[in-house]
Amino acid sequence: MSEQQVQALPNSEANSGGNMLDRIKEYVADLQGEMRRVTWPSADQVKGTTAVVIATVFAFSAYFFFVDFVMGHLITRIFTLFGVAKAQ
């Protein structure tokens, strides 16, 4: 290896990141810096998207209830037609 390549290699202290307490402090400082840069939604945006999610959940539940109801009756009629199950 050339001298430049040897100097570019990290030493064991830099590689380990120091002791655990210093690493935790650095992590928390980095985390706080990132949290300052986050664009938080407004209360109106949160309320609006929550309403959309709740409405979508109800719409899908109604759809799946209807499909389940229809398929259950169709399967029951098919079984009755072929004599597998008795009509109720």
N, C-alpha and C positions, 0 to 999 in steps of 0.2 A: 504494500500500500504506500501511496505517496504521503508526504507530510501533511498536505491539505486534507486528504481523506481522513487521516488519523485525528486531526484537530476537529473535523466536522462530527466525529462520533461523540455521542453524549457520554459524560462520565457517569459512574454509578450513582452519585448523589443526585445529579440532575434527572437521571432516569427514574430513580425511586420516588422523586418528588418531595424529599424531605420527610420529616416525621409526620405521623398521622394527624396531629392537631393542626399543623400548618396546612396540610392538604385539605382538611375540613374547612378551615377558615377561608382558604382560596376558593373552594367550591361554593361556599355561602356567598362570598363577595361576587363571584361570577354569576351566581343565581340571581342575586339582587339586581345586578346590572342588566341581565336579560329581562327580568320582570318589569323594569322601568321602560323598556323598549316595546313592550306588548301594547297593542292597540285594543283596549277593552271595549266591548259593546256597551251601548247606553241601555238604560233600564227599559226604554221603549222598544229597542231592538230585541232585548231578551224576552219581553212580554209577547212581542209579535211572533218570534220564532217558536216560543213555547206554545202559543195558540195554534200555530200551523202543525206542530208535532202532535198535539192532542187531537186536533180535528182529523189528521191523517190516520192516527191509531183507531179512532172510532169508525172512520170510513172503511179501513181494511177489515176491522172486526165484523162490521155489518156485511161486507162482501163475502168473507169466509163463512159466516153464519148462513147466508143465503146459499152459497155453493154446497156446503155440507148438508143443509136441509134438502135441497133438490137431489143431490147425489144419493143421499140415504133413501129417499123415497123411490128413486129410479132403481136402485139395487134391490130394494125390497120387492118391488113389482116384478123385476126380472126373476128373482128367486121364486116368487109365487107363481109366475107364468110357467116355470119349468118344474114346479112341484118340490123344490128344495125346502121351502119354508111355507108354513101355512099363513093364510091371510089373517090379519088381526081385526 
